[in-house]
Structures are given as C-alpha cells and as structure tokens.
C-alpha cells in the first residue's frame, strides 16, 4: 500500500479510537478538573450525579467536550505517529535496543501530544471550572493564552507516556510469551493496558494538578510559572494536595488510554 495512503488510514484509525474512548470518559474528566481546582472530594461525585439527574443538568458533565473532541483526533494521531515512527526508526537503526526504544518513543509521543493537547485542555478546563472558553481567552490573552500550562502539560505527558507505553509493551511481551501467542484480541489489549494506565496516572498526577491550577485560573490572574505553583502547593497545602483528584484520574485515565490504544491497534489491523 502507498505510504501516504497508509498514513492517512492509520491517522483515521487513531482519530476514531480517540473520539470513541474520550466520549465515554469525558464526565470523569470534568469531575477530575473540578476536584483538582476546587478541592472537592470524590464522594461528592455521586451526590452531584444524583443532583444533576434530578435537576436535568447532566449536560454539565460534558462541559468542555466540543473543544476536546475537535482536538482529540489530531492530538492522538500525533501521539501514535510519534510513537510508531520513533519506535520504528530506533528498531531499524539499533535492532538490539529494547527498553531504550520504548522509553525514547514514549517521550516523543508525550511531547508530540502537547502541541495540540495543551490548547484544547486549556479551553476544556476553563469551561469546566469557569464556564469560559475560546473567545474569552483569545480576547483577553491572545493565541499565547491557549498555551498556558504548556510546561506542566509537557512534563506530565512525557512522564505519562514513557510509563504507559514501556510497561504496556513489557506486559504484552510477557503475556504473549506465557500464552504462546503472536497477536492479541481487543479485550486482551484493553486488560493489559489497565495496570500501565494506573501507573502512568499516578506518576503524572502532580503535574496534572499544577496544569489544572494554571489553566483554570481567572484570565486576569498574574502569570505564575509551573515551578512556582508546584512549590507553593508543597509549602502551603502539603504534598498530599499534589495528588488531589487522583481517584477520578485513576478511574478515567487508565480506562480511557487502555480503550484508546487497544482500539487504535484493532482498527489498524483491519485497514
């Protein structure tokens, strides 16, 4: 098959997998942002669900969905292209490389994700915690306002993707060897992605809290750097607050990423 055509088909597969998985999990992302920014307890989620259902305000759970759905396809396409291309290049250049290629490819995947992911998350978080969006950001801060929190997003996504992809590849390799398999079905792929997703979610949580604090701040708030917010939380709120929102993150992120990567691989098998 022509290389350009294959890239287009692979990109379409990644985009469809991303949209499907995020649509299912977006309500948990809404609550994660609320928890990280406002400090709500996870028990409040169930009370809020009941209250939202009784008052007919379930659409609140999908606040910020449109900008994420617009960006999620190119974001995840860039993630998987960076992962596939860098892993393939290292494999061809250094056939003996194993863990190294997974770590480097995971880092490239994380960095590539932030190019599109940071602006869409900025708008999503503002929508979720302040009912503000793209128009207000552009009007008050210009295009650079879309990249507020980029440093924290970069740290989070590099750590997250190195952990996710490396541990997932290890799990797959061990599972195939034990079962004598050369390929996995979609259910096996999802299950094998859950534990790597949990580990990645924990490791990326502190920078996710910092990112959410930066992106959810009032538009007229003076700029504070990633390191300033990080150490401010440590000094004034304690280390535990760097893990605020971990429970909804542990439910949403591992499940979504396991679904996404498994569906991405499954779609690509069929094209």
Secondary structure as the mmCIF struct_conf table of DSSP 4:
data_model
#
loop_
_struct_conf.conf_type_id
_struct_conf.id
_struct_conf.beg_label_comp_id
_struct_conf.beg_label_asym_id
_struct_conf.beg_label_seq_id
_struct_conf.end_label_comp_id
_struct_conf.end_label_asym_id
_struct_conf.end_label_seq_id
HELX_RH_AL_P HELX_RH_AL_P1 UNK A 3 UNK A 38
TURN_TY1_P TURN_TY1_P1 UNK A 42 UNK A 42
HELX_RH_AL_P HELX_RH_AL_P2 UNK A 43 UNK A 55
TURN_TY1_P TURN_TY1_P2 UNK A 56 UNK A 56
HELX_RH_3T_P HELX_RH_3T_P1 UNK A 58 UNK A 62
TURN_TY1_P TURN_TY1_P3 UNK A 63 UNK A 64
HELX_RH_AL_P HELX_RH_AL_P3 UNK A 65 UNK A 93
TURN_TY1_P TURN_TY1_P4 UNK A 95 UNK A 96
BEND BEND1 UNK A 98 UNK A 98
HELX_RH_AL_P HELX_RH_AL_P4 UNK A 99 UNK A 130
BEND BEND2 UNK A 131 UNK A 131
HELX_RH_AL_P HELX_RH_AL_P5 UNK A 134 UNK A 141
HELX_RH_3T_P HELX_RH_3T_P2 UNK A 143 UNK A 147
TURN_TY1_P TURN_TY1_P5 UNK A 148 UNK A 149
HELX_RH_AL_P HELX_RH_AL_P6 UNK A 150 UNK A 179
TURN_TY1_P TURN_TY1_P6 UNK A 180 UNK A 180
BEND BEND3 UNK A 182 UNK A 182
HELX_RH_AL_P HELX_RH_AL_P7 UNK A 186 UNK A 215
TURN_TY1_P TURN_TY1_P7 UNK A 216 UNK A 216
BEND BEND4 UNK A 217 UNK A 217
TURN_TY1_P TURN_TY1_P8 UNK A 219 UNK A 220
BEND BEND5 UNK A 221 UNK A 221
HELX_LH_PP_P HELX_LH_PP_P1 UNK A 222 UNK A 223
HELX_RH_AL_P HELX_RH_AL_P8 UNK A 226 UNK A 236
TURN_TY1_P TURN_TY1_P9 UNK A 237 UNK A 237
HELX_RH_3T_P HELX_RH_3T_P3 UNK A 239 UNK A 243
TURN_TY1_P TURN_TY1_P10 UNK A 244 UNK A 245
HELX_RH_AL_P HELX_RH_AL_P9 UNK A 246 UNK A 269
TURN_TY1_P TURN_TY1_P11 UNK A 270 UNK A 270
#
